[in-house]
Amino acid sequence: MMDSTQLRRAFASFPSGVTAVCTLVDAVPVGMVCSTFTGVSLDPALVSVCVQASSTTWPLLRRQSRLGLSVLAEDQDLACRQLSRKSGDRFEGLRWENDARGGVFLPGAVAWFSCSLYEEMPAGDHAIALLEIHDLRSVASGAPLVFHGSRFRRLEAIA
């Protein structure tokens, strides 16, 4: 039997970007962070995120017609921590924008994807959500926030 602490440590050896998945629910911003974000397909344009099956936020998000997915920039670690809270107003003091369909985005992110839920599959203690991309914006020179070894890090170019 595999030890869950050992498995978590092994998973932490792989760096990942951090995304915020947000939308308006009754005109109020609701969101969460996901560090399991992957580009999946060009046609149709799909990305995936993995969410804990125990999440109380995902059921609110998944019902909305549009989700805003922000790939967080290296200086957005505090926003990431705030959106990771288990209680309280996750958006208190955060700047955010929304599109006409209700997707919520964080200014300063290196990329924005306006998405809708395409398909969802159970995967152990998580769910894999495939999101169809309807619109996007990206900043070519921006550096993403990276999560590695259970902490935030910055990328460094190798000459």
N, C-alpha and C positions, 0 to 999 in steps of 0.2 A: 504494500500500500504506500502510495506517495504521500509525503508530508506536505500539507497545504502551504506552510511557511516556506518550505524549500521551493515549491512550485511558483509561489508569488515572487520569490527572489530571482528565480530563473526568468520569469516573464519580465521582470524589471531590468534585465540585462539588455533588452531591446529598446532603443529609443523610439519615442513616438511623438507626433505633433499633438496639439491639444485644440479641440474645437468646442465652441459653444453652440448648442442647438436651442433656438429660442423662437417663440411666437407670441402673438397676442391671444389671450383667453379672456373674453368679455372686456376687451379694451385694456387689459392689464398684462404687462410683459411677464412671461413665464419661461424659464430656461434651465438648462443644466450643462455640465461639461462632459465631454467624451474624449478619452485619449486613445480610443480604438476607432480611428477614422481611416478609410482606405478608398482610393479611387478604384472603381470596379469595371466600368464599361464606358466606351465612347458612343455606342449606338445600341440601345438607348443610353443617354448620359446618366450614369448611376454612380453613387458613392454609397459606402456603408458605414454605419456606426454600430457599436455594441453597447447595449444598456443592461444594467442589472435587472433581473426579473423582479426584484423587490423594490424597484424605483417607484416612488409615488408621483414623480414628475412626468415620466414618460407617458402614462395613460392620458394625461392632460394634453401633452404635445401631439401624440399620434392621431388624435381626433380632428386636428385642425387642417384646413385646406392647404396651408403653406407654412413651411418651417424655414427659418433663417439659420444657416449654418455659417459661423464665423471661424476661420482658421486664425487662432490667436497669435499675435505678434510677441516677440521676445520680451517686450516691456509690459505685457498684460498679465503678468503672474498674479497681481493682486486682484484683478477682475476675475481671474480663473478661480482663485481661492474663495472669493465672494460667491460666485455662481455655484460653488461646490457645497455651500452650507446646507446643513440638514434642516435648519429652521430660520425664520425671519425673512425679511424682504431681501431677496438676492440681488435686486436691482437698485437698492437704496444708494444714491450717489453716483451710480454708473450712467455714463452717457450711452444712449442707444437710439437707433433709428428703426423705423418699420417701413415695409413696402406696402403697396396698395392691397395686397392679398393677405397681409397680417404677419409676414415673416419679420422677425426682429434680428437686427444686426448690431455688432459692436464697432463703432468707428475706431480706426487704427489697426484693425485686423488685416492680415496679409491677403486674405481672400474671403469673399462672400459667395455663398451658394443659396439661391432661392429654390427650395425643394418641396416635394410632396412625398408622402409615404407610397412606395411602389410595392413593397412586399416585406413581410416580417416573418422570421422563422425562430422558433425556440432553439436555444443552444445551451444546454446545461443550466447553470444559474444565471444566464444572460439571454438576451434576445438579439438577433442580428437584424437590423433594420436596413433595408435597401431603400435609398432615397433617390427619386428621379430629379435631376437638375433641370430647372426651367430658365434660369438666368444666373449670371455670375459676374463677379468683378474680382480682379486680382491686382496686386502691386508687385511688379517684377523685382524691385529692389528690396522688398521687405524680408526680414528674417523671422521665422516662426518661433514660437515658444516650444521648447522641447522638454518632454518628461522622460527622465532616464534615472535608474537607480533610486526610484522613489523620491526624486526631487527635480526641480526645474533647472534647466541648463540652457546655455546659448550655443549656437553653432559657431565654429571657427573654420575659416577657409584654410585649406592646405595649399601652400604656394606651389 
